[in-house]
Amino acid sequence: MKTPLMTEYLQGIIRHLEKIHKEEQHAITEAAKLVAQQVKQDKLVFAYGPGGHSNLGSQELFFRAGGLMHISAMLDEGTLLSGGALRSMAIERTPGYGKIVIEDYGLVKDDLLIIVNAYGINAATIDAALEAKLRGVKTIGVTSVEHASSTPADHPARHPSKQNLHELVDVVLDSKVGVGDAILQISGLEQKVAAISTFANAYLLNAMTAEAIALLVAEGIQPPIWMSGNASGGDEWNAQFIDRFKGKIKKL
């Protein structure tokens, strides 16, 4: 009996996450240290996902039950799919756009920026990383080294410099997503289906966050953590911290 596609997908996701877990533990720990250091100083941690579904990465960290309140998601409307999918793709390929977003959020020396981009090649992503470096901002990149390294230099999505995100950041969290993202092959269908990058990015980001929180608690620091507003007492719990971050986090 043929294995159902849903089972193949589940097994593929599990194998992929186990590979990340096995090979990226050191990088996750190093990224967690950077995050913990910012929170320890009561500084924001910025998260930018310049491109289509990569925006989900910054949203995964932001205003999230069980997540750090110090996360400021840079939800720029330009590359959000809600503004139009083709428009989003055109803007993420526009040289100089990522720099504008960094400028708009006012990042300065010794800030921390998490850049989430599944493939790590588009113009907005590279410009954001380059501008951050120019400003002395520490960076964590969540991306696929394999995907970027396998993409031809003349691909239309690439930044004019042909650089990759993983070459520019201080810490790389390698999502290990294969070329094309989708992992299931259906007989009689040319294109693969069922993408995996969102799962990979979410695991890396949440694992990093959990490790950062554990580091803080080990030092006797109780960082403010979001509680679901849909859970009993959630609104009351979150309310005690809102004034601390309102006006400081742009999208709160």
Accessible surface in RSA format (square Angstrom, percent):
REM  Atomic radii and reference values for relative SASA: ProtOr
REM  Chains: A
REM  Algorithm: Lee & Richards
REM  Probe-radius: 1.40
REM  Slices: 20
REM RES _ NUM      All-atoms   Total-Side   Main-Chain    Non-polar    All polar
REM                ABS   REL    ABS   REL    ABS   REL    ABS   REL    ABS   REL
RES MET A   1   232.78 120.5 144.44  95.6  88.33 210.3 121.38 103.2 111.40 147.6
RES LYS A   2   148.97  72.7 126.27  77.5  22.70  54.1 122.48 110.2  26.49  28.2
RES THR A   3    57.30  40.8  49.59  50.3   7.71  18.4  17.72  23.8  39.58  59.8
RES PRO A   4    65.17  47.5  54.01  49.2  11.16  40.6  65.17  53.8   0.00   0.0
RES LEU A   5    60.92  33.9  54.56  39.0   6.35  16.0  54.66  38.4   6.26  16.8
RES MET A   6   157.02  81.3 141.67  93.8  15.35  36.5 108.67  92.4  48.35  64.1
RES THR A   7    42.91  30.5  40.80  41.4   2.11   5.0  26.07  35.0  16.83  25.4
RES GLU A   8    54.93  31.5  51.52  39.0   3.41   8.1  18.81  36.4  36.13  29.5
RES TYR A   9    52.07  24.3  52.07  29.6   0.00   0.0  43.25  32.5   8.81  10.9
RES LEU A  10   101.11  56.3  99.38  71.1   1.73   4.4 100.87  70.8   0.23   0.6
RES GLN A  11    81.03  45.3  79.20  57.9   1.84   4.4  22.47  47.8  58.56  44.4
RES GLY A  12     8.07   9.9   0.00   N/A   8.07   9.9   4.85  13.3   3.21   7.2
RES ILE A  13    17.07   9.7  17.07  12.7   0.00   0.0  17.07  12.3   0.00   0.0
RES ILE A  14    78.22  44.5  76.47  57.0   1.75   4.2  78.16  56.3   0.06   0.2
RES ARG A  15   151.32  63.5 144.75  73.8   6.58  15.7  69.61  95.1  81.71  49.5
RES HIS A  16    26.14  14.3  21.93  15.2   4.21  10.8  10.44  10.8  15.70  18.3
RES LEU A  17    42.55  23.7  41.69  29.8   0.86   2.2  42.18  29.6   0.37   1.0
RES GLU A  18   107.39  61.7 102.23  77.3   5.16  12.3  41.58  80.4  65.81  53.7
RES LYS A  19    97.72  47.7  91.32  56.0   6.41  15.3  62.64  56.4  35.08  37.4
RES ILE A  20     0.10   0.1   0.10   0.1   0.00   0.0   0.10   0.1   0.00   0.0
RES HIS A  21    91.18  49.8  91.18  63.4   0.00   0.0  65.21  67.2  25.97  30.2
RES LYS A  22   164.76  80.4 143.35  88.0  21.41  51.0  87.86  79.1  76.91  81.9
RES GLU A  23    86.94  49.9  56.35  42.6  30.59  72.8  29.76  57.6  57.18  46.7
RES GLU A  24    16.00   9.2  15.55  11.8   0.45   1.1   0.64   1.2  15.37  12.5
RES GLN A  25    91.73  51.3  88.59  64.7   3.13   7.5  30.19  64.3  61.53  46.7
RES HIS A  26   136.50  74.6 127.29  88.5   9.22  23.6  92.12  94.9  44.38  51.6
RES ALA A  27    18.84  17.3  15.76  24.3   3.09   7.0  17.76  25.0   1.08   2.9
RES ILE A  28     8.28   4.7   8.28   6.2   0.00   0.0   8.28   6.0   0.00   0.0
RES THR A  29    52.49  37.3  52.49  53.2   0.00   0.0  32.30  43.4  20.19  30.5
RES GLU A  30    53.29  30.6  51.87  39.2   1.42   3.4  12.83  24.8  40.46  33.0
RES ALA A  31     0.00   0.0   0.00   0.0   0.00   0.0   0.00   0.0   0.00   0.0
RES ALA A  32     0.07   0.1   0.07   0.1   0.00   0.0   0.07   0.1   0.00   0.0
RES LYS A  33   103.75  50.6  97.21  59.6   6.54  15.6  57.83  52.1  45.92  48.9
RES LEU A  34    38.60  21.5  38.29  27.4   0.31   0.8  38.60  27.1   0.00   0.0
RES VAL A  35     0.66   0.4   0.66   0.6   0.00   0.0   0.66   0.6   0.00   0.0
RES ALA A  36     9.12   8.4   8.84  13.6   0.28   0.6   9.11  12.8   0.01   0.0
RES GLN A  37    85.83  48.0  84.07  61.4   1.76   4.2  27.83  59.2  58.00  44.0
RES GLN A  38     0.04   0.0   0.04   0.0   0.00   0.0   0.00   0.0   0.04   0.0
RES VAL A  39     8.64   5.7   2.36   2.1   6.28  15.1   2.36   2.0   6.28  17.0
RES LYS A  40   102.58  50.0  75.87  46.6  26.70  63.6  42.01  37.8  60.57  64.5
RES GLN A  41    89.64  50.1  63.02  46.1  26.62  63.4  32.36  68.9  57.29  43.4
RES ASP A  42    58.16  40.7  52.65  52.4   5.51  13.0  23.91  56.3  34.24  34.2
RES LYS A  43    55.62  27.1  52.64  32.3   2.98   7.1  40.67  36.6  14.95  15.9
RES LEU A  44    16.55   9.2  12.45   8.9   4.10  10.3  12.45   8.7   4.10  11.0
RES VAL A  45     0.00   0.0   0.00   0.0   0.00   0.0   0.00   0.0   0.00   0.0
RES PHE A  46    19.47   9.7  19.47  12.1   0.00   0.0  19.47  11.8   0.00   0.0
RES ALA A  47     0.00   0.0   0.00   0.0   0.00   0.0   0.00   0.0   0.00   0.0
RES TYR A  48     0.38   0.2   0.38   0.2   0.00   0.0   0.26   0.2   0.11   0.1
RES GLY A  49     0.00   0.0   0.00   N/A   0.00   0.0   0.00   0.0   0.00   0.0
RES PRO A  50     0.00   0.0   0.00   0.0   0.00   0.0   0.00   0.0   0.00   0.0
RES GLY A  51     4.53   5.6   0.00   N/A   4.53   5.6   3.91  10.7   0.62   1.4
RES GLY A  52    13.07  16.1   0.00   N/A  13.07  16.1  10.48  28.8   2.59   5.8
RES HIS A  53   120.24  65.7 111.46  77.5   8.77  22.4  70.74  72.9  49.50  57.6
RES SER A  54    10.01   8.5   6.43   8.6   3.58   8.2   1.46   3.1   8.55  12.0
RES ASN A  55     2.77   1.9   2.77   2.7   0.00   0.0   2.46   5.9   0.31   0.3
RES LEU A  56    76.13  42.4  72.60  51.9   3.53   8.9  72.79  51.1   3.35   9.0
RES GLY A  57     4.57   5.6   0.00   N/A   4.57   5.6   2.93   8.0   1.64   3.7
RES SER A  58     0.00   0.0   0.00   0.0   0.00   0.0   0.00   0.0   0.00   0.0
RES GLN A  59    72.46  40.5  63.91  46.7   8.55  20.4  18.25  38.9  54.20  41.1
RES GLU A  60    36.39  20.9  32.47  24.6   3.92   9.3   6.71  13.0  29.68  24.2
RES LEU A  61     5.41   3.0   2.96   2.1   2.46   6.2   4.72   3.3   0.70   1.9
RES PHE A  62    24.57  12.3  18.40  11.4   6.17  16.1  18.40  11.2   6.17  17.7
RES PHE A  63   124.32  62.2 106.15  65.7  18.18  47.3 106.15  64.4  18.18  52.0
RES ARG A  64   108.05  45.4 107.47  54.8   0.58   1.4  21.49  29.4  86.55  52.5
RES ALA A  65    54.35  50.0  31.18  48.1  23.17  52.7  31.88  44.9  22.47  59.5
RES GLY A  66    49.99  61.7   0.00   N/A  49.99  61.7  31.14  85.4  18.86  42.2
RES GLY A  67     7.84   9.7   0.00   N/A   7.84   9.7   7.77  21.3   0.07   0.2
RES LEU A  68     1.02   0.6   0.32   0.2   0.70   1.8   0.32   0.2   0.70   1.9
RES MET A  69     0.37   0.2   0.30   0.2   0.07   0.2   0.00   0.0   0.37   0.5
RES HIS A  70     0.49   0.3   0.49   0.3   0.00   0.0   0.49   0.5   0.00   0.0
RES ILE A  71     2.47   1.4   1.45   1.1   1.03   2.5   1.45   1.0   1.03   2.8
RES SER A  72     0.98   0.8   0.98   1.3   0.00   0.0   0.00   0.0   0.98   1.4
RES ALA A  73     0.00   0.0   0.00   0.0   0.00   0.0   0.00   0.0   0.00   0.0
RES MET A  74     0.00   0.0   0.00   0.0   0.00   0.0   0.00   0.0   0.00   0.0
RES LEU A  75    31.61  17.6  31.08  22.2   0.54   1.3  31.08  21.8   0.54   1.4
RES ASP A  76    24.33  17.0  22.16  22.1   2.18   5.1   2.14   5.0  22.19  22.1
RES GLU A  77   102.65  58.9 101.66  76.9   0.98   2.3  60.55 117.1  42.10  34.4
RES GLY A  78     5.16   6.4   0.00   N/A   5.16   6.4   2.88   7.9   2.28   5.1
RES THR A  79     0.12   0.1   0.12   0.1   0.00   0.0   0.02   0.0   0.09   0.1
RES LEU A  80    30.15  16.8  29.97  21.4   0.18   0.5  29.97  21.0   0.18   0.5
RES LEU A  81    68.95  38.4  54.95  39.3  14.00  35.2  55.14  38.7  13.81  37.2
RES SER A  82   109.97  92.9  61.93  82.7  48.04 110.7  60.17 128.1  49.81  69.8
RES GLY A  83    39.21  48.4   0.00   N/A  39.21  48.4  23.49  64.5  15.72  35.2
RES GLY A  84    30.41  37.5   0.00   N/A  30.41  37.5  29.27  80.3   1.14   2.5
RES ALA A  85    62.26  57.2  50.72  78.3  11.54  26.3  50.90  71.7  11.35  30.1
RES LEU A  86   144.28  80.4 137.77  98.6   6.51  16.4 138.20  97.1   6.08  16.4
RES ARG A  87   126.07  52.9 117.08  59.7   9.00  21.4  50.33  68.8  75.75  45.9
RES SER A  88     1.09   0.9   0.93   1.2   0.15   0.4   0.25   0.5   0.84   1.2
RES MET A  89    82.93  42.9  82.14  54.4   0.80   1.9  53.45  45.4  29.48  39.1
RES ALA A  90    59.53  54.7  48.53  74.9  11.01  25.0  55.06  77.5   4.48  11.9
RES ILE A  91    28.93  16.5  28.93  21.6   0.00   0.0  28.93  20.8   0.00   0.0
RES GLU A  92    27.24  15.6  27.24  20.6   0.00   0.0   0.00   0.0  27.23  22.2
RES ARG A  93    78.48  33.0  64.64  33.0  13.84  32.9  19.07  26.1  59.41  36.0
RES THR A  94    63.25  45.0  60.29  61.1   2.96   7.1  47.92  64.4  15.33  23.2
RES PRO A  95    78.84  57.5  60.96  55.6  17.88  65.0  61.23  50.6  17.61 109.5
RES GLY A  96    29.58  36.5   0.00   N/A  29.58  36.5  26.69  73.2   2.89   6.5
RES TYR A  97    45.56  21.3  44.13  25.1   1.43   3.7  32.83  24.7  12.73  15.7
RES GLY A  98     0.00   0.0   0.00   N/A   0.00   0.0   0.00   0.0   0.00   0.0
RES LYS A  99    91.21  44.5  91.21  56.0   0.00   0.0  35.54  32.0  55.67  59.3
RES ILE A 100   102.54  58.3 102.09  76.1   0.44   1.1 102.09  73.5   0.44   1.2
RES VAL A 101     2.17   1.4   1.35   1.2   0.82   2.0   2.17   1.9   0.00   0.0
RES ILE A 102     0.00   0.0   0.00   0.0   0.00   0.0   0.00   0.0   0.00   0.0
RES GLU A 103    78.56  45.1  62.53  47.3  16.03  38.2  19.79  38.3  58.77  48.0
RES ASP A 104    85.32  59.8  58.21  57.9  27.11  64.1  20.78  48.9  64.55  64.4
RES TYR A 105    24.69  11.5   5.74   3.3  18.95  49.3   8.53   6.4  16.16  19.9
RES GLY A 106    41.05  50.6   0.00   N/A  41.05  50.6  27.04  74.2  14.01  31.4
RES LEU A 107     0.27   0.1   0.00   0.0   0.27   0.7   0.00   0.0   0.27   0.7
RES VAL A 108    90.67  59.7  87.88  79.6   2.79   6.7  90.67  78.8   0.00   0.0
RES LYS A 109   140.33  68.5 128.59  78.9  11.74  28.0  94.88  85.4  45.45  48.4
RES ASP A 110    61.00  42.7  61.00  60.7   0.00   0.0  12.08  28.4  48.91  48.8
RES ASP A 111    14.02   9.8  14.02  14.0   0.00   0.0   0.00   0.0  14.02  14.0
RES LEU A 112     0.00   0.0   0.00   0.0   0.00   0.0   0.00   0.0   0.00   0.0
RES LEU A 113     0.00   0.0   0.00   0.0   0.00   0.0   0.00   0.0   0.00   0.0
RES ILE A 114     0.00   0.0   0.00   0.0   0.00   0.0   0.00   0.0   0.00   0.0
RES ILE A 115     0.00   0.0   0.00   0.0   0.00   0.0   0.00   0.0   0.00   0.0
RES VAL A 116     0.00   0.0   0.00   0.0   0.00   0.0   0.00   0.0   0.00   0.0
RES ASN A 117     6.89   4.8   6.89   6.7   0.00   0.0   0.00   0.0   6.89   6.7
RES ALA A 118     8.25   7.6   7.92  12.2   0.33   0.8   7.99  11.2   0.26   0.7
RES TYR A 119    74.52  34.8  74.46  42.4   0.06   0.1  55.47  41.7  19.05  23.5
RES GLY A 120     0.14   0.2   0.00   N/A   0.14   0.2   0.14   0.4   0.00   0.0
RES ILE A 121    10.46   6.0  10.46   7.8   0.00   0.0  10.46   7.5   0.00   0.0
RES ASN A 122     5.61   3.9   5.55   5.4   0.06   0.1   2.63   6.3   2.98   2.9
RES ALA A 123     0.01   0.0   0.01   0.0   0.00   0.0   0.01   0.0   0.00   0.0
RES ALA A 124     0.00   0.0   0.00   0.0   0.00   0.0   0.00   0.0   0.00   0.0
RES THR A 125     0.00   0.0   0.00   0.0   0.00   0.0   0.00   0.0   0.00   0.0
RES ILE A 126     0.00   0.0   0.00   0.0   0.00   0.0   0.00   0.0   0.00   0.0
RES ASP A 127    18.38  12.9  17.20  17.1   1.17   2.8   0.60   1.4  17.77  17.7
RES ALA A 128     0.00   0.0   0.00   0.0   0.00   0.0   0.00   0.0   0.00   0.0
RES ALA A 129     1.24   1.1   0.40   0.6   0.84   1.9   0.40   0.6   0.84   2.2
RES LEU A 130    56.06  31.2  51.18  36.6   4.88  12.3  51.39  36.1   4.67  12.6
RES GLU A 131    14.49   8.3  12.05   9.1   2.44   5.8   3.07   5.9  11.41   9.3
RES ALA A 132     0.00   0.0   0.00   0.0   0.00   0.0   0.00   0.0   0.00   0.0
RES LYS A 133   113.55  55.4  97.15  59.6  16.40  39.0  64.77  58.3  48.78  52.0
RES LEU A 134   144.22  80.3 113.02  80.9  31.19  78.4 118.71  83.4  25.51  68.6
RES ARG A 135    70.90  29.8  55.96  28.5  14.94  35.6  26.72  36.5  44.18  26.8
RES GLY A 136    33.05  40.8   0.00   N/A  33.05  40.8  26.68  73.2   6.37  14.3
RES VAL A 137     7.26   4.8   0.00   0.0   7.26  17.5   0.36   0.3   6.90  18.7
RES LYS A 138    52.23  25.5  51.36  31.5   0.86   2.1  40.36  36.3  11.87  12.6
RES THR A 139     5.42   3.9   5.42   5.5   0.00   0.0   2.04   2.7   3.38   5.1
RES ILE A 140     0.00   0.0   0.00   0.0   0.00   0.0   0.00   0.0   0.00   0.0
RES GLY A 141     0.00   0.0   0.00   N/A   0.00   0.0   0.00   0.0   0.00   0.0
RES VAL A 142     0.00   0.0   0.00   0.0   0.00   0.0   0.00   0.0   0.00   0.0
RES THR A 143     0.12   0.1   0.12   0.1   0.00   0.0   0.12   0.2   0.00   0.0
RES SER A 144     0.00   0.0   0.00   0.0   0.00   0.0   0.00   0.0   0.00   0.0
RES VAL A 145    45.61  30.0  45.61  41.3   0.00   0.0  45.61  39.6   0.00   0.0
RES GLU A 146    90.95  52.2  83.16  62.9   7.78  18.5  37.19  71.9  53.76  43.9
RES HIS A 147    17.97   9.8  17.97  12.5   0.00   0.0  17.02  17.5   0.95   1.1
RES ALA A 148     0.17   0.2   0.17   0.3   0.00   0.0   0.17   0.2   0.00   0.0
RES SER A 149    74.10  62.6  40.01  53.4  34.09  78.5  35.50  75.6  38.60  54.1
RES SER A 150    63.11  53.3  30.67  40.9  32.44  74.7  21.43  45.6  41.68  58.4
RES THR A 151    16.98  12.1   7.81   7.9   9.17  21.9   7.94  10.7   9.04  13.7
RES PRO A 152    79.45  57.9  67.67  61.7  11.78  42.8  79.45  65.6   0.00   0.0
RES ALA A 153    61.35  56.4  52.11  80.4   9.25  21.0  53.07  74.7   8.28  21.9
RES ASP A 154   119.41  83.6  97.84  97.4  21.57  51.0  43.26 101.8  76.15  75.9
RES HIS A 155    66.60  36.4  60.33  41.9   6.27  16.0  33.35  34.4  33.25  38.7
RES PRO A 156    98.21  71.6  72.02  65.7  26.19  95.2  83.73  69.1  14.47  89.9
RES ALA A 157    10.24   9.4  10.08  15.5   0.17   0.4  10.08  14.2   0.17   0.4
RES ARG A 158    21.62   9.1   8.44   4.3  13.19  31.4   0.69   0.9  20.93  12.7
RES HIS A 159    15.25   8.3  15.25  10.6   0.00   0.0  12.05  12.4   3.20   3.7
RES PRO A 160    80.63  58.8  57.82  52.7  22.81  82.9  64.26  53.1  16.37 101.8
RES SER A 161    49.93  42.2  19.95  26.6  29.97  69.0  32.17  68.5  17.76  24.9
RES LYS A 162    98.30  48.0  85.71  52.6  12.58  30.0  57.09  51.4  41.20  43.9
RES GLN A 163    53.76  30.1  51.84  37.9   1.91   4.6  20.27  43.1  33.49  25.4
RES ASN A 164    13.65   9.4  13.65  13.2   0.00   0.0   0.00   0.0  13.65  13.2
RES LEU A 165     0.07   0.0   0.00   0.0   0.07   0.2   0.00   0.0   0.07   0.2
RES HIS A 166    35.71  19.5  24.75  17.2  10.97  28.1  15.05  15.5  20.67  24.0
RES GLU A 167   104.18  59.8  67.67  51.2  36.51  86.9  36.34  70.3  67.84  55.4
RES LEU A 168    15.05   8.4  10.98   7.9   4.06  10.2  11.61   8.2   3.44   9.3
RES VAL A 169    17.91  11.8   0.02   0.0  17.89  43.1   0.30   0.3  17.61  47.8
RES ASP A 170    91.66  64.2  57.79  57.5  33.88  80.1  22.44  52.8  69.22  69.0
RES VAL A 171    22.37  14.7  18.87  17.1   3.51   8.5  22.37  19.4   0.00   0.0
RES VAL A 172    39.04  25.7  29.94  27.1   9.10  21.9  29.94  26.0   9.10  24.7
RES LEU A 173     0.00   0.0   0.00   0.0   0.00   0.0   0.00   0.0   0.00   0.0
RES ASP A 174    20.90  14.6  20.90  20.8   0.00   0.0   4.90  11.5  16.00  16.0
RES SER A 175     0.07   0.1   0.07   0.1   0.00   0.0   0.00   0.0   0.07   0.1
RES LYS A 176    29.19  14.2  21.27  13.1   7.92  18.9   8.04   7.2  21.14  22.5
RES VAL A 177     0.01   0.0   0.01   0.0   0.00   0.0   0.01   0.0   0.00   0.0
RES GLY A 178    29.49  36.4   0.00   N/A  29.49  36.4  22.51  61.8   6.98  15.6
RES VAL A 179    96.08  63.2  70.11  63.5  25.98  62.6  70.11  60.9  25.98  70.5
RES GLY A 180    53.36  65.8   0.00   N/A  53.36  65.8  35.63  97.8  17.72  39.7
RES ASP A 181    13.05   9.1  11.07  11.0   1.98   4.7   4.97  11.7   8.08   8.1
RES ALA A 182    21.49  19.8  14.94  23.1   6.55  14.9  14.94  21.0   6.55  17.3
RES ILE A 183    57.40  32.7  35.65  26.6  21.75  52.4  37.67  27.1  19.73  53.5
RES LEU A 184    14.02   7.8  13.37   9.6   0.65   1.6  14.02   9.8   0.00   0.0
RES GLN A 185    94.98  53.1  75.21  55.0  19.77  47.1  51.51 109.6  43.48  33.0
RES ILE A 186    60.52  34.4  57.56  42.9   2.96   7.1  59.95  43.2   0.57   1.6
RES SER A 187   111.67  94.4  78.14 104.3  33.53  77.2  50.16 106.8  61.51  86.2
RES GLY A 188    89.47 110.3   0.00   N/A  89.47 110.3  44.45 122.0  45.02 100.8
RES LEU A 189    83.44  46.5  76.56  54.8   6.88  17.3  78.00  54.8   5.44  14.6
RES GLU A 190   158.40  90.9 127.25  96.3  31.15  74.2  55.72 107.8 102.69  83.8
RES GLN A 191   127.44  71.3 126.10  92.2   1.34   3.2  50.44 107.4  77.00  58.4
RES LYS A 192   112.81  55.0  97.20  59.6  15.61  37.2  45.24  40.7  67.56  72.0
RES VAL A 193    50.72  33.4  45.92  41.6   4.80  11.6  50.72  44.1   0.00   0.0
RES ALA A 194    32.85  30.2  10.17  15.7  22.68  51.6  22.83  32.1  10.02  26.5
RES ALA A 195    53.14  48.9  40.96  63.2  12.19  27.7  41.32  58.2  11.82  31.3
RES ILE A 196     2.61   1.5   2.37   1.8   0.23   0.6   2.61   1.9   0.00   0.0
RES SER A 197     9.19   7.8   9.18  12.3   0.01   0.0   0.08   0.2   9.11  12.8
RES THR A 198    65.97  46.9  61.88  62.7   4.08   9.7  51.58  69.3  14.39  21.8
RES PHE A 199    90.45  45.2  85.56  53.0   4.88  12.7  88.51  53.7   1.93   5.5
RES ALA A 200     0.00   0.0   0.00   0.0   0.00   0.0   0.00   0.0   0.00   0.0
RES ASN A 201     8.29   5.7   8.29   8.0   0.00   0.0   2.63   6.3   5.65   5.5
RES ALA A 202    24.96  22.9  23.71  36.6   1.25   2.8  24.58  34.6   0.38   1.0
RES TYR A 203    63.85  29.8  56.57  32.2   7.28  18.9  52.59  39.5  11.26  13.9
RES LEU A 204     0.00   0.0   0.00   0.0   0.00   0.0   0.00   0.0   0.00   0.0
RES LEU A 205     0.00   0.0   0.00   0.0   0.00   0.0   0.00   0.0   0.00   0.0
RES ASN A 206    63.28  43.6  58.88  56.9   4.41  10.6  26.94  64.8  36.34  35.1
RES ALA A 207    20.69  19.0  10.98  16.9   9.72  22.1  19.54  27.5   1.15   3.0
RES MET A 208     0.62   0.3   0.62   0.4   0.00   0.0   0.62   0.5   0.00   0.0
RES THR A 209     8.08   5.7   8.08   8.2   0.00   0.0   7.28   9.8   0.80   1.2
RES ALA A 210    59.66  54.9  50.26  77.6   9.40  21.4  54.89  77.3   4.77  12.6
RES GLU A 211    84.23  48.4  83.40  63.1   0.83   2.0   8.75  16.9  75.48  61.6
RES ALA A 212     0.00   0.0   0.00   0.0   0.00   0.0   0.00   0.0   0.00   0.0
RES ILE A 213    31.89  18.1  31.89  23.8   0.00   0.0  31.89  23.0   0.00   0.0
RES ALA A 214    56.61  52.0  45.47  70.2  11.14  25.3  51.81  73.0   4.80  12.7
RES LEU A 215    63.52  35.4  61.33  43.9   2.20   5.5  62.26  43.7   1.26   3.4
RES LEU A 216     1.05   0.6   0.97   0.7   0.08   0.2   1.05   0.7   0.00   0.0
RES VAL A 217    71.34  46.9  62.22  56.3   9.13  22.0  62.22  54.1   9.13  24.8
RES ALA A 218    89.95  82.7  45.37  70.0  44.58 101.4  57.76  81.3  32.19  85.3
RES GLU A 219   103.07  59.2  68.62  51.9  34.45  82.0  38.58  74.6  64.49  52.7
RES GLY A 220    65.08  80.3   0.00   N/A  65.08  80.3  33.80  92.8  31.27  70.0
RES ILE A 221    50.58  28.8  47.13  35.1   3.45   8.3  50.58  36.4   0.00   0.0
RES GLN A 222   147.14  82.3 122.21  89.3  24.93  59.4  54.99 117.1  92.15  69.9
RES PRO A 223    12.01   8.8   2.67   2.4   9.34  34.0   4.08   3.4   7.93  49.3
RES PRO A 224     5.23   3.8   3.85   3.5   1.38   5.0   5.23   4.3   0.00   0.0
RES ILE A 225    39.28  22.4  38.86  29.0   0.42   1.0  38.86  28.0   0.42   1.1
RES TRP A 226    10.06   4.0   7.21   3.5   2.86   6.7   5.66   3.0   4.40   7.1
RES MET A 227    71.68  37.1  64.38  42.6   7.30  17.4  56.51  48.0  15.17  20.1
RES SER A 228    38.57  32.6  30.94  41.3   7.62  17.6  24.88  53.0  13.68  19.2
RES GLY A 229    44.21  54.5   0.00   N/A  44.21  54.5  16.62  45.6  27.59  61.8
RES ASN A 230   154.16 106.3 115.84 111.9  38.32  92.3  34.36  82.7 119.80 115.8
RES ALA A 231    42.52  39.1  29.93  46.2  12.59  28.6  37.81  53.2   4.71  12.5
RES SER A 232   113.59  96.0  84.96 113.4  28.63  66.0  53.66 114.3  59.93  84.0
RES GLY A 233    39.09  48.2   0.00   N/A  39.09  48.2  24.90  68.3  14.19  31.8
RES GLY A 234     0.38   0.5   0.00   N/A   0.38   0.5   0.00   0.0   0.38   0.9
RES ASP A 235    96.21  67.4  88.63  88.2   7.57  17.9  29.75  70.0  66.45  66.3
RES GLU A 236   126.25  72.5 111.85  84.6  14.39  34.3  69.29 134.0  56.96  46.5
RES TRP A 237   109.44  43.9 104.41  50.5   5.03  11.8 106.47  56.8   2.96   4.8
RES ASN A 238    15.84  10.9  15.84  15.3   0.00   0.0   6.94  16.7   8.89   8.6
RES ALA A 239    63.60  58.5  46.49  71.7  17.11  38.9  48.09  67.7  15.52  41.1
RES GLN A 240   110.57  61.8  69.19  50.6  41.37  98.5  37.50  79.8  73.06  55.4
RES PHE A 241    33.90  17.0  33.58  20.8   0.31   0.8  33.90  20.6   0.00   0.0
RES ILE A 242    52.76  30.0  52.23  38.9   0.53   1.3  52.76  38.0   0.00   0.0
RES ASP A 243   134.35  94.1 112.86 112.3  21.49  50.8  38.22  90.0  96.13  95.9
RES ARG A 244   111.33  46.7  88.34  45.0  22.98  54.7  49.91  68.2  61.41  37.2
RES PHE A 245     0.57   0.3   0.57   0.4   0.00   0.0   0.57   0.3   0.00   0.0
RES LYS A 246   126.49  61.7 107.91  66.2  18.59  44.3  70.28  63.3  56.21  59.9
RES GLY A 247    78.86  97.3   0.00   N/A  78.86  97.3  42.54 116.7  36.32  81.3
RES LYS A 248    92.10  44.9  67.26  41.3  24.84  59.1  60.19  54.2  31.91  34.0
RES ILE A 249     2.82   1.6   0.43   0.3   2.39   5.7   0.43   0.3   2.39   6.5
RES LYS A 250   105.32  51.4  72.26  44.3  33.06  78.7  72.70  65.4  32.62  34.7
RES LYS A 251    74.59  36.4  49.71  30.5  24.87  59.2  25.62  23.1  48.96  52.2
RES LEU A 252    43.54  24.2  10.38   7.4  33.17  83.4  27.28  19.2  16.26  43.8
END  Absolute sums over single chains surface
CHAIN  1 A    12082.4       9580.3       2502.1       7227.4       4855.0
END  Absolute sums over all chains
TOTAL         12082.4       9580.3       2502.1       7227.4       4855.0
